[in-house]
C-alpha cells in the first residue's frame, strides 16, 4: 500500500503554541518602545517648520537584526529529514505528512557532510535516514555535537518505494543488498545480547545495529509511530532550545556598532 498524499501541510506544533509565558515578550515591548513618531506629538526644539507627523525618528532596530532574531524565535518548528540518495528520506517525509500533516524539509546529506561544506542554520528537530553504512565523512558529520534533538534511523527494507520516486530504483537497491551481504559476513564481536532493543531487527546489518529500524512505505507502520513520538518529545523541549539560541544571537549582536546597546538591553529583558 502506498503512502497516501495530503493536500495541505501544517507546521509542527511547538513552543509557539504553548500556554507558557513568552520569553521574548519583553524584547518585543522593548523594540516597540520607540515609535516612529515622538510620544508627545510635537516637533522637538530646532525643527522649525516641520510638521509633527513628518519628523523622522530613528528606528530602535535600524538594521533589522533583532527583528530577524525574534522572527527565528517565533518561526514554526523546523523539522528536517536528511539522507542520501535512496535512503528513504522522502518516503519518511511523506509518511509524516500523511500521518500528522507536518511540513517537513528534506535535505541531501551528501551536500551537508561533504568536507569543506558551508555550515547551515541548525534545525529544531533532525532525523537522519541511513540505508547503507555511512562513509567516513558522513560518520564524522553525524558525530558533530548538536544542541537540537537528532534521531538516526536505519530505513528498511532496502526495496524500491511504492511511489517509484527518483531516489529509489532497483539498481541502487541491488548495490545496497550486496554491501549489506558483505557487512553481514564480518565477525561481530560485541553481539552478546539475546534481546534486541526496541525497533531493532534481528536481520539488521552490522552498521545498523542499535538504530531504530523504520519502514515508512506504509504510513501506519509502527516504526513511524516511534518517529512521531520522538518528534513530539523534541517539540516539548523546544522552548528552552529557542531561548538558548536567542540568547546566543543577542550576545553576538551586543558588539554590533548600531544595535549593541539594544541587544544588551534585550538580553536583560528575557523572561524565564
C-alpha positions in Angstrom: 0.0 0.0 0.0 1.4 3.3 -1.0 1.8 6.3 1.3 -1.4 8.5 1.0 -0.9 12.1 -0.1 -2.2 15.2 1.6 -3.3 18.5 0.1 -2.3 20.8 2.9 0.7 20.7 5.2 0.8 22.2 8.7 3.7 23.3 10.8 4.7 21.1 13.7 3.0 22.5 16.8 5.7 23.6 19.1 6.6 26.2 21.7 4.9 29.0 19.9 1.5 27.4 20.6 2.3 26.7 24.2 0.4 28.4 27.1 3.7 29.1 28.9 4.9 32.7 29.2 6.6 34.1 26.1 10.3 34.6 27.0 10.6 37.2 24.2 7.6 39.3 25.3 9.8 42.0 26.9 12.0 42.2 23.9 9.0 42.9 21.7 7.9 45.6 24.0 11.5 47.0 24.0 11.5 47.2 20.3 8.1 48.9 20.3 9.0 51.4 23.0 10.4 53.9 20.4 7.6 54.5 17.9 8.1 56.2 14.6 6.6 59.4 15.9 7.6 61.4 19.0 5.5 60.4 22.0 4.3 63.9 22.6 3.3 64.5 19.0 5.2 67.8 18.9 8.3 68.8 17.0 11.5 68.9 19.0 13.3 72.1 19.6 15.1 73.3 16.5 12.8 71.6 14.0 11.4 74.8 12.6 8.6 74.5 10.2 8.4 70.7 10.4 5.0 69.1 10.8 4.8 66.7 13.8 3.9 63.8 11.6 6.8 64.5 9.2 9.6 64.4 11.7 11.8 61.4 11.0 12.7 59.4 14.2 15.4 56.7 14.2 14.1 53.2 14.5 15.3 51.3 17.6 16.5 48.5 15.3 17.7 50.2 12.1 19.4 47.0 10.8 16.5 44.7 11.4 18.9 42.2 13.1 17.0 42.0 16.3 13.7 41.7 14.5 15.2 38.8 12.4 16.3 37.1 15.6 12.8 37.3 17.0 11.4 36.0 13.7 13.5 32.9 14.1 12.3 32.6 17.6 8.7 32.7 16.5 9.0 30.6 13.4 7.2 27.3 13.0 9.1 24.2 14.1 11.9 23.5 11.7 11.8 19.7 11.2 14.3 18.3 8.7 14.9 14.9 7.3 18.3 14.3 5.9 19.7 11.4 4.0 21.4 10.4 0.8 20.1 9.1 -2.5 18.0 6.0 -1.9 17.9 6.5 1.8 14.1 6.7 2.1 14.2 10.2 3.3 11.3 11.4 1.0 9.3 8.3 1.9 9.5 9.1 5.6 8.7 12.7 5.0 5.6 11.7 3.0 4.6 9.3 5.8 4.8 12.1 8.4 2.8 14.4 6.2 0.2 11.8 5.8 0.0 10.9 9.4 0.4 14.3 11.0 0.2 16.8 8.2 3.6 18.1 9.2 5.6 20.4 7.0 9.0 18.7 6.6 12.1 19.9 4.9 14.2 17.2 3.1 17.9 17.7 2.7 20.8 15.8 1.0 23.4 14.5 3.4 25.9 14.3 0.6 25.8 18.1 0.3 25.8 18.8 4.1 28.5 16.3 5.1 31.0 16.8 2.2 34.4 18.1 3.6 34.5 21.9 3.3 30.8 22.4 3.1 29.5 25.7 4.4 27.6 25.4 7.7 23.8 25.8 7.5 21.3 27.1 10.1 20.6 24.3 12.6 17.1 22.8 12.6 14.9 22.4 15.7 14.5 18.7 15.1 16.6 16.5 12.9 16.1 13.0 11.5 18.8 11.3 9.6 17.9 8.3 7.3 20.6 5.7 6.5 20.1 2.7 4.2 23.8 1.9 3.9 26.7 2.2 6.1 27.8 5.9 6.3 31.2 6.7 4.7 33.9 8.3 6.8 33.0 12.0 6.2 29.3 11.2 6.8 30.1 9.4 10.1 32.2 12.4 11.2 29.4 14.7 10.3 26.9 12.6 12.3 29.3 12.8 15.3 29.3 16.6 15.4 27.8 17.9 18.6 24.3 19.3 18.3 22.1 21.3 20.6 18.9 20.2 19.0 17.5 16.6 19.2 18.6 14.3 16.4 17.3 10.8 15.6 19.4 8.5 13.3 17.3 5.7 11.7 18.0 2.7 9.5 15.4 2.6 6.8 14.3 -0.9 5.9 13.8 -2.9 3.8 16.1 -1.9 1.0 13.5 -2.2 -1.7 12.0 0.4 -4.1 9.4 2.6 -2.5 5.8 2.2 -3.8 5.7 5.7 -5.2 8.6 4.9 -7.6 10.3 8.1 -6.7 13.6 9.0 -8.3 15.6 8.3 -5.1 14.6 4.6 -5.0 15.4 2.5 -8.0 16.2 -1.3 -8.4 19.9 -0.7 -9.3 20.5 1.3 -6.2 18.9 -1.4 -4.0 20.9 -4.2 -5.7 24.1 -2.3 -4.6 22.7 -1.9 -1.1 21.9 -5.6 -0.8 25.4 -6.5 -2.0 27.0 -4.1 0.5 24.9 -5.5 3.4 25.8 -9.1 2.5 29.5 -8.2 2.7 28.9 -6.4 6.0 26.9 -9.4 7.5 29.9 -11.7 6.8 32.1 -9.6 9.1 32.6 -11.0 12.5 30.5 -9.4 15.2 32.5 -9.4 18.5 30.1 -7.3 20.5 26.8 -9.0 19.7 26.3 -10.7 23.0 22.7 -9.8 23.7 19.7 -12.0 23.1 17.0 -9.3 23.4 17.5 -6.6 20.8 16.5 -3.0 21.7 13.1 -1.6 20.6 13.0 -1.1 16.8 15.9 -3.4 16.2 15.7 -6.1 13.6 17.5 -9.3 14.0 18.4 -9.3 10.4 19.9 -5.8 10.5 23.4 -5.3 9.0 26.3 -4.7 11.4 26.3 -0.9 10.9 22.6 -0.6 11.7 22.5 -2.4 15.0 21.3 -0.1 17.7 19.5 2.2 15.3 15.7 2.4 15.1 14.6 0.4 12.0 12.0 2.4 10.1 9.8 1.2 7.3 7.8 4.2 6.1 6.5 2.7 2.9 3.3 2.3 4.9 2.4 5.4 6.8 0.7 3.4 9.5 3.7 1.2 10.3 4.5 1.1 14.0 8.1 2.2 13.3 6.6 5.5 12.1 4.8 5.8 15.4 8.2 5.8 17.2 9.5 8.6 14.9 6.4 10.6 15.7 6.8 10.1 19.4 10.5 11.3 19.1 9.4 14.5 17.3 6.7 15.1 20.0 9.2 14.7 22.8 11.6 17.0 21.0 9.0 19.7 20.5 8.2 19.6 24.2 11.7 20.8 25.0 11.8 23.3 22.1 11.1 26.4 24.2 14.4 26.1 26.2 16.3 25.4 23.0 14.9 28.6 21.3 15.6 30.7 24.3 19.2 29.5 24.3 19.6 30.3 20.6 18.0 33.7 21.1 20.4 34.5 23.9 23.4 33.4 21.8 22.2 35.6 18.9 21.7 38.6 21.3 25.2 38.1 22.7 26.6 38.2 19.2 24.7 41.4 18.4 25.8 43.0 21.7 29.1 44.1 20.0 27.3 45.4 16.9 28.0 49.2 16.5 24.4 50.1 15.7 22.3 47.7 17.8 24.8 46.7 20.5 23.1 48.6 23.3 19.7 47.5 22.4 20.9 43.8 22.2 22.3 44.2 25.7 19.0 45.6 26.9 17.2 42.7 25.2 19.4 40.2 27.0 18.4 41.7 30.3 14.8 41.7 29.3 14.4 38.0 28.5 11.8 36.4 30.7 12.5 32.9 32.0 
